[in-house]
């Protein structure tokens, strides 16, 4: 009898143990949004409004005065039929990452923030954002294919692109002929041949590029058939060896246009919007990428993200779908000249598309993203690119700086 009681006691203990474990066994298999962390869980409290209570959205942006007026106009149309009031907080066209982080942490609880699409994944991983598609009540525009890797993480979409501003090469075809070069270089050998033709004189440069971010370096690497990471050591070494022939800018240097026309710079890497402002004078523009699809790391995109501090995430997501609708994107293009970040306007026929220095079909194809590539944050890539361009690290130092942020190790030959 005593032995039988022991069996029942052991069975009861085993049952209690299994019961205590069962609530956490299948958490990762449940459908729905990913688990929320400290920042994201706040949204659940803020979104619990009483039915019928007016909705007010605070949206932090970084726009020019003209762009701000257009977004206010589009938002005004949204308010008319939705009843949702919109407060646009413009941080300034040159607002940096510090201003963005303030809005996401200690600011006035913005519902939506604007940032470079390359920052979206990192912000989502740190818990500052909410997955947009979980709260969407209607379908918005479909982001351009090259932008999707930047906006998605953990199976969810965390950002919505407003527009794009691709980086392009600008040069004088006449000057290229004078330098005995028939076309823009598309390999290291061709860049070397062009460099050999540049007069060995002060203030004569083979290439101008922005040193404040990684887009300029990325465009050069694309022109050699490489990327920022994984990358070609030979192309990085070329940058180091020829730093004296590179004209480094802050992205806002208007002097490069006269230097291009006067032949003091053979080619420059600039945003398309800057080219549009300064085109003419026998200058031409070409895309840096050579494949059928656009390289994601030469596409600057201003994108919206849903803050984890949002009091009304459903209404905020609905506003996001409205500003990416085909009608709103056409209005934005007509008023600001900035290309849409959604693909629908390109498929239906982009107004003025014929005047662009490239075929917009390339924006609808997937880029050259490498599967299995270690994920490096854009901030780390930008920092490493700045050190390389400044001559503070060599190619090995550049690669090591990026690898240190991924936790990976370089493959040894």
N, C-alpha and C positions, 0 to 999 in steps of 0.2 A: 504494500500500500504506500509506503514511504517513497519507494522508487517511482511509482506512478505520479505522485504529487510533484516530485522533482521534474518529471517530464513536462507536466502542465506548466510549471513555473518557468522552465526554460523556453517553452513555446510562447508564453505571454511576453517574456523579455524580448524574444526575437520579433514578435509582432509589433511591439512598441518601438523597437529600433527602426523597423521598416517604415512605420508610420511617420516617425520624425524626419526621415530622409526624403520621403516622397514629394513634399511641396517643391523642392528645388531640383528635382531630377530632370524635368522636361522644360525648364524655363527657356532654354535656347531654341526649342523647337516650336514655340508658340508663334502664331501669326500676329502681325501688328508691328508698330514702330520699335526700334531698338530701345533697350533699357535707358532710362533717363538718368543723368547725373545731377550734380548740385545745381548747375545753372539751368539745365533743361527742365527740371522738376518744378521750377518756379512758375513756368508757363501754365501749369495745370491750375494753380491757385489764381493767377491773374485772369484766366479766361472764363472763370465762373461768374459771369454777369447775370443779372436778373433779366428775364425775358422782356423785350421791349425797351431796354435801356439803350440810349444813344451810343453809337460806337465812334470813337475818335482814335485815329491812327497817327502815330508820330514816326516819320520816315527821315532818316539821316542820309544825306546825299553829298556828293562832291561834284558840283557842276559850275559851268560858266553862267553868267547872268542870263544870256539868251536861252541856254538849255533849261535853266530853272524856270523861266517863264513858260516854256513849252510844257514842261512836266506839270506845272501848276494848272495849265489849261486842260491837259488830259485828265488830271486828277479831279478837276472841277466837273468834267463830264461824268466821271464815275460817281461823284457825290450826288449829282442830280437824280440818278435812278436808284442808287443804293441807300442814300441817307447817311452814309458813312462820311464823317468829316476828316479831312486830311491836313496834317501839319507837316510841311516840308522844312526840315532843318538843314540848311546848306552850310557844310563845314568849310567850303571854299574849294576851288578847282584844284589847288595844290595840296589839299589835306593829305597827311601821311598816315602811317599805320598807328602812330600814337593816338591820333584823334579818333580813329576807328575803334581801337581797344577801349578808349574811355567811354564811347557810346555803348559798347557791349558789356561794360562792367560797372563803372561808377557814374555813368551819364544819367539822363532823364528817362531811362527805360524806353528806348526806341523800339518800335515794333519791327521795323525793317531797316537794314543798313545797306549801303552801297560799298562795294570793294572790288578790287581786281579779282577776276575769276580764279586766278592762280592761288589766292589765299583761302578759297572756300573750303577745300578739303581739310586743311590744317585747322581752321576754326571749328569745323564740325567735329573733328577728332578731339579737340580740347573741350567740347561741350558748350560752346558759345552759341550754337545755332540749333534750330529745329528742322526736321526733314520736311521740306515744302510740300511734297506730294501727299503726306499724311493728312494735311489740312485743306487741300484743294477741293473746292466744290464743283469746279468746272474746268474743262481742258483749256490751257493757254497755248501759246506758241511752242513748237518743238525746237529746243536749242539746236544750233548748228552742230553737226556730228563731231567736228574737232574739239568742241567745247565740252562734250559730255564727260570725258575722263576727268576734267577739272571740277565738275559739278557733282559727281556721284561718289559715294563712299558707303561701304557696308550695305549695299543693295538699295540705297535710297538717294533721291535727288535733294541737294541742300542749297542750291542756288538757281537763280533765273537771270539769264543775261539780258541786259537792256540793249547794248550795242557792241560793235567790235571796231577796232582801229588797227588793221594789220600793219606790220612793219614791212617796208618796201625798200629796194635799192633805187637810188636816184643817181643819174649820171648824164653826161653830155655825149651823145653818140659821135659828134664831131671831134670832141677831145679824145675819145677812144680811138678814132681813126688816126689822129695825130700821134698817139702812143702805139700805133701799129697793132691795135687790138680791135678785132671786128665786133666783139660782143662782150657782155658782162662776164667776168670769169666764173666758171662753174666747176673748178677743181683747184687744188693747191698748185698744181703745175701752171695753170693759167694765171693764178694770182701772182706766182713768182715771175712769170714772163711780163705781166703788167708792171710789177714792181721794178723790174730791170729797166723799164722805159721811163720811169719817173726821174726827172732831173735831180741830181744830188745837190740840191740847193735848199737853203732855209725856207721853211713855210711851204714846202711842197709835200703833199700827202697822197698816199694810195687809197686811204679809206677813212671816213669819219663815222663814228658811232657813239651812241649814248653810253656813258659809263655809270649812270645812276641806277640802272637795272640790267637784267640779263637778256633783254630782248635783242639788243644790237649784236651781242656776241652770238646769240642763238641764230640770228639771221646769217651771220658770216659762216657759222658752222654748217648750217643747212646748205649754203652755197657750195660747200666742199663735200657734201654727201654725208655729213656727220650730224650729231645732235649735241645738246649740252651735257647729257648723261644718259646712258653710256656715251662715251665720246672718243674722238680720235686724238691720240697724243700728238701726232704729227701736226694737226691743225692747231692745237694749243701751243705747241712749240713755235709754230709760225708766228703766232700772236706775240709771244715773248721776244723772239728774235727781231721782230720788225716793229717794236713799239714806237720807235722814233719816226716811223712813217705813218702812224695812226694819229688821227686828230680826234681827241676824246672830248665829248660835249656833255652838257647837263640835260640834253633833250629840248632845251629852249633857246639854243644859240642860233639866232637869225642870221648870223654872219656867214654860215656855211653856204647860203644860196649864192651869194656873190662869189665865194671861193670856188663853187662848182662851175659857175658860168665863166669865170676867169681862168679856169683850168688849174687852180691851185690844189684842188681835191679831185681825184679821179672818180670816186664814187662815195656816196653817203647812205647810211641806213637811217631812215626816219619813219615816223608814223604816216599812214596814208592821209590823215587829216592835215598834217603839216605840208605834205606834197600838194594837196588840193589848194591850200592857201597860197602857195608859192610856185605853182606850175607855170610853164611857159618858158620863154627864153631858150628854146632849143634843148630843154631838158627832157629826159625820158625816165620812166619808172618801170620796174619789174619786181615780181615776187621773188622772195629768197628761196622758197621751196621748189624742188625739182620734180617731185612725184605728182600723182594725180590729186592727192588730198593735201589740204593745208596743214602745215606743222603747227601743232597746238601752242608751242612755245615761241611762236612769232606772232601770235594773235593776242593783242591786248583787248580784253573785254571788261567793260564795266558791268558788274552783275549785282543783283539784289539778293539778299539773304534774310531769312526769317530769324529774328533774334530770339534766343531762349528766354528773354525777359518779356516777350510780347504779352500784353494783357488780352489781346483778341487775335490769336493765331489764325482762326478760320477767316475772319474778315481781312486780315493782312494777306493771307494767301490768295484770297479772292481778288484783292487789288493787284497783286503780282500777275495773275492770269490776265487781268484787263490790260495792263500796260504792255504785255507781250502779245496781245491779239494782233492780227494782221493789220487792222485799221489803225491802231495806235502806233504800230511800228512804221507804217507808211507816213503817218503824220510826223513822227519823230525824225525820219529821214528827210522829209521835205523841209522841215524847219531848221534842223541842226546840221544836216549833211552827214550825220553818223550812220554807218551801215547797220542794219538790223542784226540782232543776236539770235533771232529765230529764223527757221528755214522757210516758212510759208511765203514771205514776200519774194524770195528768190525763185521759188517754183512758179509763182503766178506772174512773174515778170517784174524785175526791179526797175522802178523809174530812174532813168539816168544811168542804168547799168552799163550802157555802151561806152560811156566816157571813162570808165575805170581802166586802170592799166593792167587788168587781168580778167580772166573769164570767171564769173561768179560760180560756175559749176564746181570749181575746185573747193569752194566753201561747203558744198553739200556732201563731199566725200570724207571718209574717215582719214585722219592724219596718219603719221608714221609712228604711232605709239607702240613701244615694244612691250609685249606681254612678259611678265615676270621681272620687269625692271624694278629695282629697289626704289621705294617711295622716298624721295627727298623733298623736303619742304621748299617752297619757292623762295622763302627768306634765306635759306641756307645756300641755294643755288645763286641767288643774287649776290650774297656776300662773297661767295667763292669767285664769282665772275669779276666783282669789283677788285678783289685782291690780285687776280690774274692780270687785269688790264692796268692796274697800278704798278705791276712788276714786283709785287710783294710776295708772290708765290710762283713757283714754276708749275709745269703741267702735273707733276706728281703731287704737289701741294694742293692744287685745285681738286684733283680727284680724291685725295685724302680728306679734304674738308667736307666734300659732299658725302663720302662714304661714312664719315663719323656721325652724320645726322641720320643715316639709315640703319646703322648697327651692322652693316655688311662689311665684308673684307674684299679687297681687290684681288681679282684672279691673277695669279702669277703665271707667266709664260713657262 
